[in-house]
Amino acid sequence: MSFFPGKDPMPGDAFACDAIEHLIVPRTADLGGFFVRRALPSSRRRLVGPFIFFDRMGPAVLRADQAVDVRPHPHIGLSTVTYLFDGEIRHLDSLGTEKVIRPGDVNLMTAGRGIVHSERTPENLRGHPLAMSGLQTWLALPDAKEEIDPAFAHTEKSEMPLIDIDGAKGRVVIGSFEGLTSPVKVFSDTLYVDLSLEPMRTFPFGAGHEERALYILSGSLIVAGDHFAADQLLVFRPGDAITLEGGPEGCHVMLFGGAALGSKRYIWWNFVSSSKERIEQAKEEWRTGRFDIVPGDEEEFIPLPAD
């Protein structure tokens, strides 16, 4: 989601095995019974590869009188990646795009110089209980791509290559992994893999990508003899080959990372940029109504937050 009222957790995260550079416990916000856990950015780590934002949405069951209703809001300097495990979300944007995303599909919306979008429960699913679970992540754009024209791309789960190797199953959502390559097009080296391990099964996480991390979605994970529970983010030291092992109940994890951007990024609300001045410009443009509108969702919008 695009608005998150939680604060950083108190210090207390601890290092584990030598291969783990950071262990991050996400901060959590309760949005009316719908929990969102934010792992990035954190006080410990701002980015992993191009990933500058990592939200775990749910899992939850929305009551019949509840719905996801994220009103139109702007972005610059990033690509949003929406990936669901349960539920559906209707995406509308200022390019005129309308698309319902379903579990296993990917919506990649590139903001570039500026885009506005909304995310809502489809009308046909309102009035009924609805399971919701997924991830929303942001990819910071490289310096030369920060101000490109906005774009939207949808990729069906059937187009993504499957992993099915001796107790390990999943799909390569973005990038290349274990000889498999996703068709999703991004602007820098990026890794995003949905992986499930059966109990006590092992799987290699090679050092081919400059920066690597994983988020434990459910179950438990073992790395070099250390056990890690669900809803923890592990950032690995560069250059080390890692062996992942499913805990006694197995685990479901999201592997992610890629090449470091090589330059600093600032993040404020929904804006990402290498320039503080550009963010101030975007703030003024949203405040004064100079962003494009979202066709079909013109009546509401999220106001600019107070500084």
N, C-alpha and C positions, 0 to 999 in steps of 0.2 A: 504494500500500500504506500501511498505517497505522503501520508501524514502520520507521524509517530510521536506520541507524547512521552515516551519512556526516557529514562536517564541512564547513564552508564552505571553498571553495577559497582559496588564497592571493591577496592583492590582485594586480591586474594587468589586470583588465578595462579596456578603453579606450573612450572615446567615438568615434563615427564621424561621420556627417553631422550637421548642426545639428538636424535633425528628431528625432534619437534622443537621448532623455534618459538612458537607461541601456542598457548592453550587459551582460548577465548570462550567465556560463558556469555551468551547473548543477553542483552537487556530485553525485558519483556513488557509489553503493554497489553492491557485488557480493553478491547474496543467493544464493550457490551457483550461479553461472552465469547468474543472472537479474538484469540490471542495471536499477537504478532511478535516474533522474536527477531531482533536486529543484531546481526553478527558483525557486519561492516557498514560504515566505518566505526571503529572503536578507538579507545585511547591507546590500545596496544598496537593496532595495525590499521592503516588507512586504506591500503589497496593490497590485493594479491593479483599480480598480472594486471589486466585492465579492470578487474572487478573492484569497484569503489563502493558498492552498496549490495548488501545481501540480507534479504528479509525472508524468514520462514513464516508462512501464513498458515494458521491452524496447526494440526487438524481440529476441526470443529464441525458440529451440526447446527446450522442456522435454523432457528424456529420458523414456523410458517409465517410469522409476522415480521421476520428479519430478512434482509437482503444486503448484498454488497452494493453500495452506491458511492463510488468515488467520483465526485463532481469534476467537470472540466478543470484542468490545471496544466501549466506549461512546463516544458523542459528545454534545456539547451546543453550542447556539448557532450552528449552521451547517447548510448543505445540502451533501451529498456528490454529486458528479456523476461517474459512471463511464461512459467512452466507449471502446469497443474498436475496433481495426483488424484484429486477428486473435485467434482463440481464443474461449473461453467461460468465464464465471464464474457460479457459482450463489450467489445472494444469499439469505440468511435473516436475518430481524430479529425484534426483540421484539414487533412488532405482529402477528406470525404470517405475514408475507409470505414467500413462496418464489418466486423468479424467476430464470431463467437469462438472462443478458444475452449477446447475440451482436453481432458487428461492425456498427457503424452505429446500433445502438439506444442509448438513454440510460436509465440508472437515476438518478433524482433522489430522494435520501433526505433528508428534512428532519428534523434531530435536535430542534430547538427545546429544550424543557426536558430532553430526554434520550431516547436510543434506544441499543440494543445491536444489533450485526449481525456476521455472519461472511461471508467471501468465500472460496469454495473451487472447485476444479475439479470439474465434474459427474462423478458416478460412472461414467457410460457412456464418458467420455473418458480415464479413468485406465488406466494400463498401456500407453499408446500415446504416441509422440512427439506433442507439441502445440505449434504456433506460438502465441506470446503477444505481443501488442503493444497498447498503449493509453495512455490518460490517466486519471488520477484527480485531480480538482480539488475544492476546497472553496470554497463561497460563504459568506462571513460574513453573518449575518442582520442587518437593520436593528434599531436599538434597540428599537422597539416589537414586533418579531417574535422576539426572542431566546428567549422562554420560551413560545412557542406549542406546541400539541400536536404530537407527532411524526407524520410522514406519509411515505408512499412513493408514487412515481409512476414508471411505466415507459412510454416512448414508443418505438414502432417506427420504424425508419429510413424506412419508406415514408410516414410521416406528416410528415416534415420536408421543407420546400421545397428544391428542387434549384437550384443555380447551374450554368448552362451557357452561357457567353458567350465566344466567340472565344478559345479557348485556355485558358479558366479553367473549372474544374469543382469542384463541392463541394456542401455542404449547410449550411443555417442550422440549427444545433443548438439554440441558445437565442437569443431576442431577435429584433430586426429588422435587416435588412441588405439594401441595394440593392433596396428595395421588397418584400422577402420577409420573412415573419414565421413563426417556429417556434411550434408549439402548446404547447411546454413552458412551464409556469407557474412563475415565480420571484417573489421579493418585492421586488426593486429593479431598476432599469434594468441589464440584463446583455446582453453580446454574447459569443457563442461560435460560431465559424464554422470549418468544415473546408474548406480550399481547396487545390486543386492547380493549378499554373501550368505550361504547356508551356514549353520552352526559349525564352527571350528574349521571352515574352509579358508584357504589362503589365496591371495591374489597379489601380483606384483604391481606396484605403482612406481614406474620408472622415473628417472631423473631427466627425461628428455625436454621437459618444459622448465623455463627459467625459475618461475615461482609456482608453488603448488600448495593446495590446501584441500581439506574436505570438511563437510558438515555431516554430522551423524543425525539422520532423520528419525530413525527408530532402531530399537535393539541396542546392542553393545558391540564395540570394536576393540580388538587387541592389536597393539603395535609394539613390537620388541618386548613382549611380556607385560606391558602396561595395559590396563583395561580402561575404556572410556565409554561414558554413558551417552544416551541420546541428548540432542540439543547442545552439543559442544562443537566448536570449530577448532580444528587442528591445522596450524600452519607449519609446513615442513621446511627444514633447512635445505637450501639449494645444493644440488649435486649429489644428494644421497638417494640411493635406491631404497625404496620402502616395501616391506611386505605387510599387507593388510590381512587380518584374520577375523572372521566372524566370531562373535562371542557365543556363549552357550545357547542363546536364542536366535543367533544370526544377526544380521544388521542390514539396514538400508542407508546408503550414504550418497552424497553428491560430491564428486571430485571436481575441482575447478582450479583455474590459474591461467598461466600464459606468460608472455614476455612482459617485463617491466616497462612502463611507459617511458622512463628516462627523464621525465620532467615533472614538476610538482603540479598537483591538482587541488583546486579549492572546491568545496562543496557547500552550498547554502540552499536550504529547502530542496527544490527540485532542479537546481541549476548546478552544473559542473563546468569548470573552465580552468585553464592555466593562467587566467588573468582575473584578478579581483575587480578590475575596472569593467570587464565584460559582464561579470555577475551583477554589478551595480546597474549597468545598462539594462540587463534583462529584468531586474526588479522594477525599474522605472517603466519599462515597456508594459509589463503586466499591470502595474498600478494604474497606468493611463489608458489601458485598453488597446494597445497597439499590436498584440498578438492576434492571430487569426481565430475565428470562432470554430466550434465543432458543429457541422451541419447535423440537425436532428437532436442536438442537445444544447440549445442556445439559451435556455432559461436560467440555468444555474452556473455557478463557478465557485472555486475556492479562492477567497481573498488572499492577498499577499500577507503573510504573517508579520507581526510587529517584530522589529529587530530586538 
